[in-house]
Amino acid sequence: MRKDAKFPLVIKNESDKQIELKLEVLIPEENEVQDGYEAIPDAGWITLEKDSFIVEPGGEAETDVIISVPNNKEYLGRRFHVFIWSHTIGESLGIGIKSKLLFHTEEAEK
């Protein structure tokens, strides 16, 4: 289709203690999909440069998110929705956030 799109995802630790952070790609359930979009057909389209971190108090975790849509005409002109779930691990009370990623493909091949 086109060149992979890369952009950074940044998560800041605003707590006063070190956290262990895990990032996962999630396909949205039917009732979670943004109007005008469809759930991404394969979570493998999204690659995280790094998916686990130790983040110091006040520190940040940053990773590139790489979107790779297969070179197939059936995916032209479509709008996709996927989540990136960032959550703590190893805590008695876990904290997490689902970041919504929306993207679309070109209408025609270039």
N, CA, C and O atoms as CSV, one atom per row, in Angstrom:
chain,resi,resn,atom,element,x,y,z
A,1,MET,N,N,0.829,-1.174,0.000
A,1,MET,CA,C,0.000,0.000,0.000
A,1,MET,C,C,0.881,1.247,0.000
A,1,MET,O,O,1.028,1.915,-1.024
A,2,ARG,N,N,1.453,1.548,1.133
A,2,ARG,CA,C,2.338,2.689,1.227
A,2,ARG,C,C,3.350,2.430,2.324
A,2,ARG,O,O,3.287,1.429,3.038
A,3,LYS,N,N,4.251,3.326,2.435
A,3,LYS,CA,C,5.297,3.203,3.446
A,3,LYS,C,C,4.697,3.119,4.842
A,3,LYS,O,O,3.690,3.764,5.136
A,4,ASP,N,N,5.324,2.322,5.696
A,4,ASP,CA,C,4.883,2.221,7.086
A,4,ASP,C,C,4.881,3.600,7.729
A,4,ASP,O,O,5.768,4.418,7.486
A,5,ALA,N,N,3.864,3.842,8.556
A,5,ALA,CA,C,3.803,5.097,9.317
A,5,ALA,C,C,4.388,4.825,10.696
A,5,ALA,O,O,4.052,3.823,11.327
A,6,LYS,N,N,5.256,5.704,11.162
A,6,LYS,CA,C,5.852,5.560,12.490
A,6,LYS,C,C,5.588,6.831,13.276
A,6,LYS,O,O,5.724,7.935,12.748
A,7,PHE,N,N,5.215,6.679,14.526
A,7,PHE,CA,C,5.057,7.839,15.393
A,7,PHE,C,C,5.262,7.398,16.831
A,7,PHE,O,O,5.007,6.241,17.166
A,8,PRO,N,N,5.721,8.307,17.687
A,8,PRO,CA,C,5.991,7.894,19.065
A,8,PRO,C,C,4.732,7.901,19.934
A,8,PRO,O,O,3.844,8.737,19.769
A,9,LEU,N,N,4.684,6.957,20.851
A,9,LEU,CA,C,3.685,6.930,21.919
A,9,LEU,C,C,4.473,7.184,23.193
A,9,LEU,O,O,5.460,6.502,23.470
A,10,VAL,N,N,4.029,8.180,23.975
A,10,VAL,CA,C,4.726,8.555,25.197
A,10,VAL,C,C,3.778,8.391,26.378
A,10,VAL,O,O,2.647,8.876,26.347
A,11,ILE,N,N,4.246,7.703,27.421
A,11,ILE,CA,C,3.470,7.519,28.651
A,11,ILE,C,C,4.316,8.083,29.780
A,11,ILE,O,O,5.482,7.720,29.938
A,12,LYS,N,N,3.722,8.972,30.561
A,12,LYS,CA,C,4.455,9.607,31.665
A,12,LYS,C,C,4.030,8.997,32.999
A,12,LYS,O,O,2.844,8.777,33.243
A,13,ASN,N,N,5.003,8.731,33.849
A,13,ASN,CA,C,4.746,8.233,35.201
A,13,ASN,C,C,4.687,9.445,36.130
A,13,ASN,O,O,5.721,10.001,36.503
A,14,GLU,N,N,3.482,9.848,36.499
A,14,GLU,CA,C,3.318,11.004,37.381
A,14,GLU,C,C,3.217,10.596,38.846
A,14,GLU,O,O,2.902,11.424,39.701
A,15,SER,N,N,3.481,9.331,39.141
A,15,SER,CA,C,3.440,8.874,40.532
A,15,SER,C,C,4.787,9.160,41.203
A,15,SER,O,O,5.726,9.648,40.575
A,16,ASP,N,N,4.848,8.843,42.488
A,16,ASP,CA,C,6.091,9.064,43.234
A,16,ASP,C,C,6.883,7.773,43.428
A,16,ASP,O,O,7.773,7.700,44.275
A,17,LYS,N,N,6.545,6.737,42.618
A,17,LYS,CA,C,7.309,5.490,42.701
A,17,LYS,C,C,7.546,4.916,41.311
A,17,LYS,O,O,6.839,5.224,40.352
A,18,GLN,N,N,8.565,4.071,41.242
A,18,GLN,CA,C,8.905,3.401,39.995
A,18,GLN,C,C,7.793,2.424,39.615
A,18,GLN,O,O,7.215,1.766,40.480
A,19,ILE,N,N,7.499,2.335,38.316
A,19,ILE,CA,C,6.487,1.385,37.848
A,19,ILE,C,C,7.063,0.497,36.749
A,19,ILE,O,O,7.989,0.874,36.031
A,20,GLU,N,N,6.480,-0.693,36.646
A,20,GLU,CA,C,6.769,-1.572,35.521
A,20,GLU,C,C,5.566,-1.477,34.592
A,20,GLU,O,O,4.430,-1.699,35.010
A,21,LEU,N,N,5.819,-1.151,33.340
A,21,LEU,CA,C,4.760,-0.855,32.379
A,21,LEU,C,C,4.817,-1.850,31.228
A,21,LEU,O,O,5.894,-2.169,30.725
A,22,LYS,N,N,3.651,-2.338,30.814
A,22,LYS,CA,C,3.517,-3.261,29.683
A,22,LYS,C,C,2.546,-2.641,28.677
A,22,LYS,O,O,1.522,-2.085,29.074
A,23,LEU,N,N,2.853,-2.729,27.392
A,23,LEU,CA,C,1.990,-2.227,26.325
A,23,LEU,C,C,1.540,-3.396,25.463
A,23,LEU,O,O,2.334,-4.268,25.112
A,24,GLU,N,N,0.240,-3.401,25.123
A,24,GLU,CA,C,-0.316,-4.467,24.298
A,24,GLU,C,C,-1.259,-3.879,23.254
A,24,GLU,O,O,-1.955,-2.898,23.515
A,25,VAL,N,N,-1.275,-4.480,22.086
A,25,VAL,CA,C,-2.204,-4.096,21.018
A,25,VAL,C,C,-3.492,-4.885,21.217
A,25,VAL,O,O,-3.465,-6.108,21.361
A,26,LEU,N,N,-4.631,-4.174,21.225
A,26,LEU,CA,C,-5.936,-4.820,21.410
A,26,LEU,C,C,-6.858,-4.485,20.244
A,26,LEU,O,O,-6.943,-3.334,19.815
A,27,ILE,N,N,-7.543,-5.500,19.741
A,27,ILE,CA,C,-8.581,-5.277,18.733
A,27,ILE,C,C,-9.852,-4.894,19.479
A,27,ILE,O,O,-10.260,-5.611,20.392
A,28,PRO,N,N,-10.492,-3.779,19.113
A,28,PRO,CA,C,-11.699,-3.362,19.830
A,28,PRO,C,C,-12.860,-4.336,19.630
A,28,PRO,O,O,-13.013,-4.948,18.573
A,29,GLU,N,N,-13.663,-4.455,20.675
A,29,GLU,CA,C,-14.913,-5.208,20.566
A,29,GLU,C,C,-15.875,-4.396,19.691
A,29,GLU,O,O,-15.698,-3.191,19.510
A,30,GLU,N,N,-16.884,-5.069,19.156
A,30,GLU,CA,C,-17.834,-4.405,18.261
A,30,GLU,C,C,-18.441,-3.146,18.887
A,30,GLU,O,O,-18.616,-2.136,18.204
A,31,ASN,N,N,-18.763,-3.203,20.180
A,31,ASN,CA,C,-19.398,-2.052,20.836
A,31,ASN,C,C,-18.405,-0.937,21.191
A,31,ASN,O,O,-18.823,0.116,21.673
A,32,GLU,N,N,-17.122,-1.142,20.967
A,32,GLU,CA,C,-16.099,-0.141,21.267
A,32,GLU,C,C,-15.631,0.627,20.026
A,32,GLU,O,O,-14.945,1.642,20.151
A,33,VAL,N,N,-15.994,0.155,18.844
A,33,VAL,CA,C,-15.473,0.731,17.604
A,33,VAL,C,C,-16.079,2.107,17.354
A,33,VAL,O,O,-17.296,2.288,17.414
A,34,GLN,N,N,-15.214,3.066,17.074
A,34,GLN,CA,C,-15.625,4.438,16.761
A,34,GLN,C,C,-16.511,4.439,15.524
A,34,GLN,O,O,-16.242,3.716,14.565
A,35,ASP,N,N,-17.568,5.251,15.542
A,35,ASP,CA,C,-18.452,5.374,14.384
A,35,ASP,C,C,-17.645,5.752,13.139
A,35,ASP,O,O,-16.772,6.618,13.196
A,36,GLY,N,N,-17.941,5.105,12.036
A,36,GLY,CA,C,-17.262,5.372,10.774
A,36,GLY,C,C,-15.975,4.583,10.595
A,36,GLY,O,O,-15.304,4.715,9.571
A,37,TYR,N,N,-15.624,3.767,11.577
A,37,TYR,CA,C,-14.409,2.957,11.529
A,37,TYR,C,C,-14.769,1.494,11.700
A,37,TYR,O,O,-15.901,1.162,12.051
A,38,GLU,N,N,-13.814,0.629,11.455
A,38,GLU,CA,C,-13.980,-0.795,11.707
A,38,GLU,C,C,-12.776,-1.279,12.515
A,38,GLU,O,O,-11.687,-0.712,12.437
A,39,ALA,N,N,-12.996,-2.323,13.280
A,39,ALA,CA,C,-11.892,-2.891,14.053
A,39,ALA,C,C,-10.821,-3.392,13.099
A,39,ALA,O,O,-11.123,-3.970,12.055
A,40,ILE,N,N,-9.587,-3.166,13.462
A,40,ILE,CA,C,-8.470,-3.657,12.656
A,40,ILE,C,C,-8.608,-5.187,12.543
A,40,ILE,O,O,-8.870,-5.847,13.549
A,41,PRO,N,N,-8.438,-5.760,11.346
A,41,PRO,CA,C,-8.641,-7.200,11.191
A,41,PRO,C,C,-7.567,-8.068,11.852
A,41,PRO,O,O,-7.807,-9.234,12.164
A,42,ASP,N,N,-6.382,-7.489,12.062
A,42,ASP,CA,C,-5.273,-8.293,12.582
A,42,ASP,C,C,-4.383,-7.392,13.443
A,42,ASP,O,O,-3.843,-6.400,12.953
A,43,ALA,N,N,-4.231,-7.737,14.719
A,43,ALA,CA,C,-3.387,-6.943,15.621
A,43,ALA,C,C,-1.936,-6.923,15.146
A,43,ALA,O,O,-1.171,-6.040,15.534
A,44,GLY,N,N,-1.554,-7.878,14.316
A,44,GLY,CA,C,-0.198,-7.931,13.773
A,44,GLY,C,C,0.147,-6.764,12.864
A,44,GLY,O,O,1.315,-6.566,12.531
A,45,TRP,N,N,-0.854,-5.987,12.455
A,45,TRP,CA,C,-0.590,-4.793,11.656
A,45,TRP,C,C,0.133,-3.732,12.479
A,45,TRP,O,O,0.790,-2.851,11.924
A,46,ILE,N,N,0.012,-3.819,13.795
A,46,ILE,CA,C,0.601,-2.818,14.689
A,46,ILE,C,C,1.781,-3.451,15.420
A,46,ILE,O,O,1.644,-4.491,16.064
A,47,THR,N,N,2.920,-2.817,15.312
A,47,THR,CA,C,4.117,-3.273,16.002
A,47,THR,C,C,4.605,-2.147,16.906
A,47,THR,O,O,4.648,-0.983,16.506
A,48,LEU,N,N,4.968,-2.508,18.118
A,48,LEU,CA,C,5.537,-1.552,19.055
A,48,LEU,C,C,7.042,-1.772,19.089
A,48,LEU,O,O,7.503,-2.899,19.272
A,49,GLU,N,N,7.806,-0.705,18.916
A,49,GLU,CA,C,9.261,-0.819,18.944
A,49,GLU,C,C,9.713,-1.473,20.249
A,49,GLU,O,O,10.626,-2.299,20.262
A,50,LYS,N,N,9.060,-1.089,21.345
A,50,LYS,CA,C,9.351,-1.658,22.659
A,50,LYS,C,C,8.024,-1.766,23.391
A,50,LYS,O,O,7.197,-0.859,23.303
A,51,ASP,N,N,7.802,-2.880,24.126
A,51,ASP,CA,C,6.495,-3.058,24.770
A,51,ASP,C,C,6.555,-3.225,26.282
A,51,ASP,O,O,5.527,-3.464,26.916
A,52,SER,N,N,7.732,-3.104,26.866
A,52,SER,CA,C,7.811,-3.147,28.328
A,52,SER,C,C,8.881,-2.176,28.810
A,52,SER,O,O,9.907,-1.976,28.160
A,53,PHE,N,N,8.611,-1.580,29.970
A,53,PHE,CA,C,9.465,-0.514,30.493
A,53,PHE,C,C,9.499,-0.553,32.010
A,53,PHE,O,O,8.561,-1.027,32.651
A,54,ILE,N,N,10.581,-0.054,32.577
A,54,ILE,CA,C,10.657,0.347,33.972
A,54,ILE,C,C,10.716,1.874,33.916
A,54,ILE,O,O,11.631,2.440,33.318
A,55,VAL,N,N,9.734,2.544,34.541
A,55,VAL,CA,C,9.653,4.002,34.444
A,55,VAL,C,C,9.814,4.609,35.835
A,55,VAL,O,O,9.055,4.302,36.754
A,56,GLU,N,N,10.794,5.457,35.966
A,56,GLU,CA,C,11.071,6.131,37.238
A,56,GLU,C,C,9.999,7.177,37.536
A,56,GLU,O,O,9.302,7.617,36.622
A,57,PRO,N,N,9.856,7.583,38.796
A,57,PRO,CA,C,8.897,8.642,39.140
A,57,PRO,C,C,9.173,9.902,38.303
A,57,PRO,O,O,10.310,10.368,38.219
A,58,GLY,N,N,8.130,10.432,37.698
A,58,GLY,CA,C,8.272,11.613,36.851
A,58,GLY,C,C,8.878,11.329,35.494
A,58,GLY,O,O,9.038,12.241,34.682
A,59,GLY,N,N,9.219,10.069,35.236
A,59,GLY,CA,C,9.853,9.704,33.972
A,59,GLY,C,C,8.840,9.361,32.892
A,59,GLY,O,O,7.630,9.365,33.121
A,60,GLU,N,N,9.360,9.066,31.718
A,60,GLU,CA,C,8.511,8.747,30.575
A,60,GLU,C,C,8.972,7.455,29.903
A,60,GLU,O,O,10.155,7.114,29.906
A,61,ALA,N,N,8.007,6.756,29.333
A,61,ALA,CA,C,8.273,5.616,28.452
A,61,ALA,C,C,7.888,6.067,27.046
A,61,ALA,O,O,6.821,6.647,26.850
A,62,GLU,N,N,8.736,5.809,26.089
A,62,GLU,CA,C,8.448,6.209,24.712
A,62,GLU,C,C,8.784,5.066,23.773
A,62,GLU,O,O,9.825,4.421,23.897
A,63,THR,N,N,7.879,4.826,22.828
A,63,THR,CA,C,8.113,3.797,21.821
A,63,THR,C,C,7.501,4.225,20.497
A,63,THR,O,O,6.508,4.953,20.470
A,64,ASP,N,N,8.081,3.782,19.427
A,64,ASP,CA,C,7.471,4.003,18.114
A,64,ASP,C,C,6.363,2.989,17.909
A,64,ASP,O,O,6.488,1.826,18.293
A,65,VAL,N,N,5.278,3.443,17.300
A,65,VAL,CA,C,4.174,2.582,16.900
A,65,VAL,C,C,4.263,2.478,15.380
A,65,VAL,O,O,4.209,3.486,14.676
A,66,ILE,N,N,4.396,1.265,14.890
A,66,ILE,CA,C,4.569,1.036,13.454
A,66,ILE,C,C,3.302,0.394,12.909
A,66,ILE,O,O,2.879,-0.663,13.376
A,67,ILE,N,N,2.702,1.044,11.916
A,67,ILE,CA,C,1.482,0.552,11.280
A,67,ILE,C,C,1.871,-0.020,9.922
A,67,ILE,O,O,2.422,0.686,9.078
A,68,SER,N,N,1.585,-1.291,9.719
A,68,SER,CA,C,1.909,-1.955,8.453
A,68,SER,C,C,0.661,-2.630,7.912
A,68,SER,O,O,0.251,-3.681,8.406
A,69,VAL,N,N,0.060,-2.027,6.901
A,69,VAL,CA,C,-1.138,-2.587,6.270
A,69,VAL,C,C,-0.692,-3.464,5.107
A,69,VAL,O,O,0.102,-3.023,4.276
A,70,PRO,N,N,-1.185,-4.696,5.032
A,70,PRO,CA,C,-0.792,-5.571,3.919
A,70,PRO,C,C,-1.101,-4.938,2.559
A,70,PRO,O,O,-2.073,-4.197,2.410
A,71,ASN,N,N,-0.274,-5.237,1.599
A,71,ASN,CA,C,-0.440,-4.710,0.247
A,71,ASN,C,C,-1.535,-5.506,-0.462
A,71,ASN,O,O,-1.261,-6.419,-1.240
A,72,ASN,N,N,-2.785,-5.134,-0.170
A,72,ASN,CA,C,-3.943,-5.842,-0.700
A,72,ASN,C,C,-5.023,-4.810,-1.021
A,72,ASN,O,O,-5.373,-3.988,-0.174
A,73,LYS,N,N,-5.544,-4.855,-2.232
A,73,LYS,CA,C,-6.537,-3.864,-2.676
A,73,LYS,C,C,-7.781,-3.834,-1.800
A,73,LYS,O,O,-8.462,-2.810,-1.741
A,74,GLU,N,N,-8.094,-4.934,-1.117
A,74,GLU,CA,C,-9.301,-4.954,-0.285
A,74,GLU,C,C,-9.221,-3.965,0.888
A,74,GLU,O,O,-10.245,-3.624,1.480
A,75,TYR,N,N,-8.007,-3.504,1.224
A,75,TYR,CA,C,-7.847,-2.590,2.346
A,75,TYR,C,C,-7.800,-1.120,1.923
A,75,TYR,O,O,-7.659,-0.242,2.774
A,76,LEU,N,N,-7.918,-0.843,0.625
A,76,LEU,CA,C,-7.917,0.533,0.140
A,76,LEU,C,C,-9.177,1.276,0.585
A,76,LEU,O,O,-10.274,0.716,0.590
A,77,GLY,N,N,-9.003,2.531,0.955
A,77,GLY,CA,C,-10.134,3.408,1.265
A,77,GLY,C,C,-10.918,3.009,2.506
A,77,GLY,O,O,-12.121,3.259,2.583
A,78,ARG,N,N,-10.259,2.396,3.469
A,78,ARG,CA,C,-10.960,1.965,4.682
A,78,ARG,C,C,-10.388,2.674,5.904
A,78,ARG,O,O,-9.255,3.156,5.906
A,79,ARG,N,N,-11.224,2.718,6.950
A,79,ARG,CA,C,-10.860,3.398,8.194
A,79,ARG,C,C,-10.838,2.374,9.326
A,79,ARG,O,O,-11.812,1.653,9.542
A,80,PHE,N,N,-9.715,2.320,10.046
A,80,PHE,CA,C,-9.504,1.282,11.042
A,80,PHE,C,C,-9.309,1.851,12.449
A,80,PHE,O,O,-8.824,2.968,12.628
A,81,HIS,N,N,-9.696,1.063,13.421
A,81,HIS,CA,C,-9.613,1.410,14.839
A,81,HIS,C,C,-8.884,0.279,15.556
A,81,HIS,O,O,-9.147,-0.899,15.313
A,82,VAL,N,N,-7.961,0.655,16.446
A,82,VAL,CA,C,-7.231,-0.301,17.283
A,82,VAL,C,C,-6.901,0.402,18.602
A,82,VAL,O,O,-6.838,1.631,18.649
A,83,PHE,N,N,-6.694,-0.362,19.660
A,83,PHE,CA,C,-6.284,0.188,20.951
A,83,PHE,C,C,-4.853,-0.233,21.263
A,83,PHE,O,O,-4.403,-1.304,20.854
A,84,ILE,N,N,-4.151,0.620,21.989
A,84,ILE,CA,C,-2.896,0.239,22.624
A,84,ILE,C,C,-3.140,0.365,24.122
A,84,ILE,O,O,-3.390,1.457,24.633
A,85,TRP,N,N,-3.066,-0.759,24.811
A,85,TRP,CA,C,-3.345,-0.818,26.244
A,85,TRP,C,C,-2.021,-0.735,26.993
A,85,TRP,O,O,-1.189,-1.638,26.901
A,86,SER,N,N,-1.834,0.341,27.727
A,86,SER,CA,C,-0.640,0.550,28.555
A,86,SER,C,C,-1.051,0.317,29.994
A,86,SER,O,O,-1.964,0.978,30.491
A,87,HIS,N,N,-0.385,-0.624,30.681
A,87,HIS,CA,C,-0.800,-0.937,32.047
A,87,HIS,C,C,0.380,-1.358,32.905
A,87,HIS,O,O,1.378,-1.885,32.415
A,88,THR,N,N,0.236,-1.109,34.201
A,88,THR,CA,C,1.268,-1.516,35.137
A,88,THR,C,C,1.151,-3.013,35.381
A,88,THR,O,O,0.080,-3.603,35.232
A,89,ILE,N,N,2.270,-3.612,35.757
A,89,ILE,CA,C,2.266,-5.022,36.151
A,89,ILE,C,C,3.027,-5.139,37.470
A,89,ILE,O,O,3.867,-4.302,37.801
A,90,GLY,N,N,2.712,-6.195,38.208
A,90,GLY,CA,C,3.389,-6.431,39.469
A,90,GLY,C,C,2.936,-5.526,40.600
A,90,GLY,O,O,3.634,-5.400,41.606
A,91,GLU,N,N,1.787,-4.898,40.453
A,91,GLU,CA,C,1.252,-3.999,41.478
A,91,GLU,C,C,0.032,-4.648,42.117
A,91,GLU,O,O,-0.676,-5.421,41.472
A,92,SER,N,N,-0.215,-4.333,43.389
A,92,SER,CA,C,-1.439,-4.840,44.017
A,92,SER,C,C,-2.672,-4.152,43.427
A,92,SER,O,O,-3.754,-4.736,43.374
A,93,LEU,N,N,-2.496,-2.914,42.990
A,93,LEU,CA,C,-3.569,-2.180,42.312
A,93,LEU,C,C,-3.003,-1.696,40.981
A,93,LEU,O,O,-2.204,-0.760,40.942
A,94,GLY,N,N,-3.419,-2.334,39.902
A,94,GLY,CA,C,-2.896,-1.976,38.589
A,94,GLY,C,C,-3.565,-0.736,38.028
A,94,GLY,O,O,-4.719,-0.439,38.337
A,95,ILE,N,N,-2.830,-0.027,37.209
A,95,ILE,CA,C,-3.343,1.167,36.538
A,95,ILE,C,C,-3.107,0.988,35.053
A,95,ILE,O,O,-2.054,0.501,34.642
A,96,GLY,N,N,-4.089,1.383,34.237
A,96,GLY,CA,C,-3.923,1.248,32.805
A,96,GLY,C,C,-4.727,2.270,32.031
A,96,GLY,O,O,-5.643,2.906,32.553
A,97,ILE,N,N,-4.356,2.407,30.770
A,97,ILE,CA,C,-5.078,3.301,29.871
A,97,ILE,C,C,-5.107,2.658,28.485
A,97,ILE,O,O,-4.107,2.114,28.016
A,98,LYS,N,N,-6.277,2.732,27.836
A,98,LYS,CA,C,-6.418,2.254,26.468
A,98,LYS,C,C,-6.363,3.469,25.554
A,98,LYS,O,O,-7.265,4.306,25.563
A,99,SER,N,N,-5.303,3.556,24.770
A,99,SER,CA,C,-5.151,4.653,23.810
A,99,SER,C,C,-5.779,4.240,22.492
A,99,SER,O,O,-5.473,3.179,21.950
A,100,LYS,N,N,-6.655,5.084,21.987
A,100,LYS,CA,C,-7.355,4.799,20.731
A,100,LYS,C,C,-6.485,5.261,19.560
A,100,LYS,O,O,-6.028,6.404,19.529
A,101,LEU,N,N,-6.267,4.375,18.612
A,101,LEU,CA,C,-5.535,4.703,17.397
A,101,LEU,C,C,-6.486,4.524,16.222
A,101,LEU,O,O,-6.988,3.427,15.978
A,102,LEU,N,N,-6.730,5.614,15.497
A,102,LEU,CA,C,-7.591,5.606,14.319
A,102,LEU,C,C,-6.732,5.964,13.107
A,102,LEU,O,O,-5.945,6.909,13.159
A,103,PHE,N,N,-6.881,5.217,12.031
A,103,PHE,CA,C,-6.143,5.541,10.810
A,103,PHE,C,C,-6.949,5.097,9.600
A,103,PHE,O,O,-7.859,4.275,9.702
A,104,HIS,N,N,-6.594,5.658,8.458
A,104,HIS,CA,C,-7.280,5.266,7.218
A,104,HIS,C,C,-6.251,5.012,6.135
A,104,HIS,O,O,-5.116,5.484,6.203
A,105,THR,N,N,-6.671,4.263,5.142
A,105,THR,CA,C,-5.803,3.963,3.997
A,105,THR,C,C,-6.228,4.825,2.812
A,105,THR,O,O,-7.344,5.343,2.769
A,106,GLU,N,N,-5.334,4.964,1.872
A,106,GLU,CA,C,-5.608,5.751,0.665
A,106,GLU,C,C,-6.745,5.100,-0.130
A,106,GLU,O,O,-6.971,3.893,-0.052
A,107,GLU,N,N,-7.447,5.935,-0.891
A,107,GLU,CA,C,-8.557,5.450,-1.724
A,107,GLU,C,C,-8.077,4.634,-2.914
A,107,GLU,O,O,-8.765,3.720,-3.367
A,108,ALA,N,N,-6.896,4.966,-3.417
A,108,ALA,CA,C,-6.370,4.287,-4.611
A,108,ALA,C,C,-4.886,4.047,-4.441
A,108,ALA,O,O,-4.213,4.730,-3.670
A,109,GLU,N,N,-4.381,3.058,-5.179
A,109,GLU,CA,C,-2.958,2.772,-5.141
A,109,GLU,C,C,-2.176,3.939,-5.733
A,109,GLU,O,O,-2.636,4.626,-6.645
A,110,LYS,N,N,-0.981,4.141,-5.185
A,110,LYS,CA,C,-0.113,5.213,-5.710
A,110,LYS,C,C,1.029,4.618,-6.479
A,110,LYS,O,O,1.871,5.350,-7.000
